[in-house]
Amino acid sequence: MSLIKMRTKRALGLALMLMVAVTIGFAQQATGSLRGQVKDEFGGVVVGATISVVDQSGAEKTATTNEEGVYAVNGLQPGAYTVRAKATGFAVFEQQNVQVTAARREPLDIKLSVTIEEQKVNVTADQRGLSTESENNADAIVLKGKDLDALPDDPDDLASALQALAGPSVGPNGGQIYIDGFTGGRLPPKEAIREIRVNQNPLNAENDKPGFGRIDILTRPGFDRWRGSASLNFNDRILNARNPFAPTRAPFQQKLYGFTLSGPITAKKSSFFLDFQHRDISDNNVILAQVLDPSLNAVSFNQVVFQPRKFTTFSPRFDYAINQNNTLVLRYTYSHFSLENAGIGSFSLPSRAFNTGNTQHTFQITETAVLNPKVINETRFQFIHTHTFQTGDNSIPAVNVSGAFNGGGAQIGQAANTESRWELQNYMTATWIPNHTFRFGVRLRGVKITDISPNNFGGSFSFAGGFVPQLDASNNIVVGAQPVFISSLDRYRRTILLQQQGFTMAQIIARGGGPTFFSIAGGNPQAEVKQVDFGAFFQDEWRIRPNLTFTYGVRYENQSNISSNLNFAPRVFIAWAPGGKTTGTLGQFGAGQPKFVIRAGFGMFYDRFNESGTLSENRFNGINEPNFTVSSTDVAANGQPIFSTILQNTVFSASGTATNAPSAATLTNLAQPQVIYRVADNLQAPYSMLGAINIERQLPHNFTITGVAFMYRTRHALILRDVNAPLPGTPTVRPNSQFSNIFEWESGGFVNMSQIVIGVRNQLNKVMSIFANYNHGKAVGNTDCFFGNQFNCIPSNSYNINSDIGRLAFFPRHSFILGGTFGIPKLKLSLNPFIVARTGQFFNITTGIDSNGDRLLLERPAFADAQTPACPAGVNPLTCDLRVTRWGNFDIRPKPGQTIIPRNFAEGPGFFSVNLGLSRTFGFGDLPGAKAAQAAASTQGGRGGGAGGINVPRGGGGERGGQGGGGPRGGGGGPGGGGGGGFPGVSAEKRYNITFSVQIQNIFNRSNFAPPVGNLSSPLFGQSTQTLGGFGDSGGASNASANRRITAGLRFTF
């Protein structure tokens, strides 16, 4: 019997060995496995999470997620298991009765800190495919891993690239950037970014602003083993092409270096992530202006000025698991910025230079708690303290010749601003009812600003164009002659010439010379403001059927400093997957995902009245800081022209300076009316209504195409109206003679927008991915009061604000973005193109003449018609009423009955830029356990190619994941499971890696010009004086220094 038992054991052993061999060769068909991806509440992957699989006897197997958040546990006997997931900074996940079969293929994806319901039944396909979940709209752009290589390293350029990627913004404040769920704060270095999500879940009730244009940046948590990096980026003028407006290739150098370090503090309990970055930029800017030479001839002034900039930022992050149900994340950020010779460029001469800098401290705390099996609570707090200083010369007055040059002093003085902002969030996620995910919470924000601004304490003279008397050879008025038009520079020239000939200021003004306006402020330069705003929301995501999700909610907002209380914003949207399979576990469509998803929704959004408006009211209230603007038509109490009284000793020079300017005390003693700012008592918070429909289609060969159409209506948009503007037809008569301009914040504006967005993305193969977006839109309104520029909020006609109905300046008609990652395995190169193209920005054409007496120079010309006199032969056409331009024929002096051209009537040059990143990585040294990793990866094979159940950055091979495959993202973004094993043939995962990279902005050296000068009184009308940055805006790093920039980079990682 013993012999039989022995032979039986041997036979069983041989059979077992044969089964193991067959299992390895045929993808483990006898035993089962669990694999999947772990993500956080924003959809970002969770690296270093510990996955425990426990059978009914208590035996346990563990695995750790790799850099793509992927785990795999192999060799499981068929049966029921309990699955737990733990990660520092996240709530503990547990799911019981997980059935494992020998043929199991669907992944078990885990979402941490979102909902218990999702945690317990989230057996979904890879979230890069289509689904009806509200946060999984396919038109969202998700960048992580290798995808981030397509973006620039410089944080300023990175911000510009992300804004271009988000497309034209929706709403009055443009695209919003959120760092780990918080507003404000500095953009982290790219090495500290784990994931970037653009345009995700646009109608979510949690969002105070539309998701179109929203950018969420998630930073890296700490790892459970030591990791780090050191990087250096370098750029010099010898690598760049000359700015087309610069007379020579100006000196320029940029050095960016930083490091990151991450590792455990207490094993399986706490970890940290530290990043540091310093940028030293020997920058420059280009002045392109029209000035006068000593002989009073108009000449071009073209000069490159030096503008050195320095940035330093430092940020540690700590992740701590308090217990199984509570986790804590602490983050501190220090940043310092300095810039010399700011305020110079375009029309501004070197004398307008000032220095500026700021220091910012940011503290963030996030606590996540599992309150009970169906409720998760997340509490976040942020505090930002910023101190900003500016130093410039306000001892001499400024001289502003409209559209020609800005000279004289900078008018900054010794300015300082101290700002403290705090933000408290508390959000709950609950699954009390099956198939319902409830999310609700509150957000409370506050700000306190102390601002010391002796701005314009030295005074400013402004010269504008206009119609003036004709003069004879002796500079006397030709009696009976028709007035002629002169430019702003001609008026300044006439002023100096007549002063040199001994004419008094009264005589100069009568002959068409003298300044058009003079403004000055004085008194107490300090003003303060405090503001608090509150937001609360409720939302229910109801899975009616596996292929139909209905989400509804409401958000309420309010704030101090205005009385606008009924700010309820309903949200409702639906997602339907026609043809999707309805069998299988809730939340999945059989063994795959839907091929077709339709989304539709409606939402209201309220915007906040910025604290800067209240700060202006507190500063210029007629008491705190007297503010004056007087013109050549004003008279003093003695009946004499005011300029004859206050400018009798003022002397102007050809170099663009003025001496002996009057003081604010002088105007106070003369009882001149002040300019004041105030907020209307009935000001309402701006609100917007957004309706959208989104179609998502999964195509063969891993293509996903999306189409989004939306309409956007904003009402109660802010305007800054002069309620004391001169009455129509009477430029010198105001309703209240005790005051000059009374600028009042009102909510009488509107904006109508419509847009169609078509997007395509594809994971071509293991080493290639691509995404592209095309935007077509139209935006019309009666205000351009966006992005914090108060001057754009002022209507041209305070008594008819709808006369300003026109196109929005910031919203191009067409725009296109294309990016991707392309690997060349034979050369071990990675290419990351980023292409931006759009039609020109709209801009305003103005006469440059203060014809209505409001001292703002916002008047527009009329379309030329039969009333417009032709310019006589031999007469300079720039002195006539008729102006012939490439945008049409205009009458610079509109006649009764003529049609005024619309606001933003003209269109500037289009933009096109091809940017390219190239990189090659050299690795050396094996990772700990690398051989075991390869062995584990080889047993997985086939679909999904995961990383294995050990702690390595990425696993070995495996074929391409299917439509719902669980493989990690291989080298780039796109649908499907992605390629297993990282970036095969391009960079092998080693213990130590050195990456050489080159980033080229505007590779074809195309000159992308900014919108031209739109002032018809400017000698530079119709000419661009600046270039745009490499991503289509005027921001970014050093866009003035070069047309094409080539930056070399070196990065070491371990």
C-alpha positions, 0 to 999 in steps of 0.5 A: 500500500505504501508503494502505491501511495508513493507511486501515486504521490510521484504521479501527482507530482509529475502531473502537477509539474506538467500542469505548471508547465502548461500553465506557464505556456498557456497563460495560467489556464489551470489557476486564476489571477487577479490584475487591474489598476488602482486609481484615485478619485480624480482618475490618477494612478496610485503608485506603491499601493499594497494589494492583499488577496486573502482566501477563506483559510486566511492565506494571503498573497500580496502585490504592489502597484507599479508606476502605472498603478497596475498590480497582478497576483498570480497562482490563485486557486479558483474560489472566493477571496477578500481583496484589500488595497492600502496606500498612503494618503488614501482610504483603505479599500476592501471587497469580499467574495471576489470570485477567481476562476481559471479563465478570468480575464476581466480586470479588478480595477480599484478606485480609492477615496471615491465611494465605497460602492465603486470600491466594492463593485468597480470591476470595470474595464480600463477607464481609458475606454468609453463608459457612462460614468460622469468623470469618464468623458472621452473628450477629456485629455489625460496626460501622465507618464511618457505623455508629460514629455510632450510638455515643456519643462519651464513652468511658465511655458507649461502653463501656456501649453496647458491653456492651449491644450484646454482650448478657448476658455468658457466663462469670464475668467478663462481656464482655471488651474487646480493643484491637488483640488485647490485653487491658486498656488504655484504650478509645480515642476513637471517632475513633481506632477503625477497626472494632468487632466483637462476638460474632465466632467464639465458639468459636475456640481462640485465645480464652481466653474465649467469644466471646459477649460479646467485643468487639474494637476495632481502631484506625486505622492511619496513612494515606498522605496527610495527614488529621486531625480536631478535635472538641468535645462539650458538655453543660450542665444546661440541656440535661438533664432532672432526675434524679428523685431530685435535689431540684433540677436540679443544676449539671452541665457536660461538655466533651470535645474532641480531635483526630487527625492522620495521615499518611506519615513515609516514602512507601510505607514508614511512617506515623503516627496520633495521637489526643488527647482531654480530658474535663472533667466538672463532675459530681454525684451524689445522696444519698438516705438516712435519718438522724436529726435533732437530736431523734432523729427519722428524716428523709430526707437528699436532697442533690446533691454535686459530683464533678468528673472529668477525663480526658486521653489521648494516643496515637501509633501508628506503622506501618513496613514493614521490608521486603516480608516484615516489618511493624512497628506501635508504639503508645504510650498515655498516660492520666490520670484524676482524681475529687474527692468519690468515695464519695458517693451513695445511702446515703453522706453527704458525710463519706465523700468521698475523692479518687482518680486514676490515670496509665497508660502503655501500650506496644504492639509488633506485628511480622508476618513472612512466614516462607515462602510458607506460614507467617505469624508475628505477635508482639505485646507489651504493657506497661501501667504504672498508678499509682493514688492515693486520699486520704480521711479515716481519722482518725475511724471510719465509721458504717454504719447498714445500709440507712439511711446511711453516715457518719463517715470514708471509711476510705481514708487515703493509699492508693496502688497501682502495677501493672505488666502485660505480655503476650506473644503469638506466633501462627503461621498455616500452610497446609502442607496444601491446604484446611487452615488451621492456626493455633497460638500461645502467650500469656504474661502477667504482673502485679506489684502493690504496694498500700498500703492503710490501709483501715479503719485508723480503724475502722467501726461497723455497726448492723443490725436485729434483735429486741430487748427491749421497753422501758417509758417509763423505758427499762427492759426489760419483763419477760416481754414478747416481743421486737420487731423494730427497724430498723437506724436504730432501733437507732442511735437507741436507742443515742444516746438511751440514751447521752444518758440515762447508760446504760453500754454494757453496759446499752445492749447489754442493751436492744437498742442498741449497734453490731452489729459493730465492725471495724478494721485496722492494722499494715503497709498494704503488700502485694504480689503477682506472678502469671503465666499461660500459654496455648497453642492449636492449631486446624485449619480444614478446608475439607472441601468448598466448603460444609462447614467443620470446625474443631477445636482445643485450648487449654491454660492454667495460672497461678502462685499455684494448683495447677491443671495439667490445664487442657485445653480442646478446641474443635470446630465445624462450618459447613455450607451446604446447597444451596450451589453447589459449582462455582467456586474453592474458598471461593466458591459459584459466582457467589454466596454461600450462602443458608443456613448452619448452625453447631454446636460445643462448647468448654471454657473455663478462667478465671483465679484473679485476683491480687486473691485472692492479694493479700488472702491476703498482706495479711490473713494474721494477721501483715502487717496485723491485721484484726478484726471483733468483735460485741456477743456477743463476750467479752473474756479477763476474761469481760466483753462485749467492747463493755463493755471497748472502747466505754466511752468511745465516743460516737455522735452524731445527725449520724452520727459516732463518737468515741473508737473503740478502736484495732487495738492495743487489740484486739491487746492483748486477744488478740481473734481476727483475720479472715484470708484464704487460698486453698485448697490444692486450688483448681481453675481454674473451667472452663465447657462451651459448646454452641451451634447457630447458624442463618443465613439470607439473606432477600430484600430484603437481610435476614439473620436469625440464631438462636443457641441455647446452653447453658453450664455452669460448674464449679469456680466461685469462692466465698469461704467462711468455713470458721470460721463459727459452727456451725449453731444456735450463733451464738457457737461457732466450730470454731477459737476462735483466729480470727474469720472465715477466708475461704477461696477455694474452687472449689465453685460452679456456674452453668448458663445457657441462651440464645436470641439472634435477630438481624436486620440489613438494608441497606435502601438506600444510606442506611439500615441496621438491626440488631436483637438479641433475647435470652431466657435463664435463668441459675441458680447458687449464686454471684454471684462475678462482676466482681471483687466479693468480697462477692458471692462469700460464701455465706449459709450456709458449711455448705450453699453449695447453699442459695444456688442461685438466679437470677444477678443480672446476667442478665436474662430478656429483652433487646432492642437495635435500632440503625441509620443512616438518612439523609434526603437532602433534609435532608442529615441522618443519624439514628442510633437506639440502643434498649435494652430489658430486663426487670428485674435480679434482686436479693436480699432479706435480713433484715438480721439476723445470726441465725447470728453470721457478721457478714455480714448475708446471711441471707434470710427464709422464705416465710410459712406457718402458723407465721408469727404474724399481726401484731396489730391496732394494732401497727406491721407493721414490728415483726412477723415477717410482712412483706407485700411486692409480691414475696410474704409473708415471715417475717423470723425463719425457723422450723424447717421453713420454706422459705428464699426463693431467692437473687435471688428478687425482680426489679427494674424493667425498663429502656427507653431510646431514644437518638438521634444526629443529624448534618449534614455541610457540605463544601467544597474539592475533593479532589486528583484528585476530577475524575479520581475521578468519571471513573473511577467513572463508567466502573465503574457497575453492580454494586458501584460502587467507588471507582476506582483512585485514592486518594480516600476514596470513589468515585461512584455505582453501583447497589446491590451484589448478594449478593456484590457488591464495592461498599463499605459505603454508610452503614451495616451490612448484607448485600450489597455496600452502596451505592457512593459513600458516603452519597449525598445526606447528606454529599458527600466534600470536602477539608474537612468540618464535622459538627454533631451532637446525641446524645440519651440517653433521649429520652423521659425515662423514669425507669429505676430501679436494683434496690430496696433488698432489706434488710428491716431498712432503712427504705427497703426496696423503694425504688430510690435510684438510676437506671441509665445510658442503656444499662441499667447503672450505668456510663457518664458522669454517669448520676446527673446527669440523666435525659435528656441532650442533647450537642451536637458539632462535628467538623472533618475534612480 
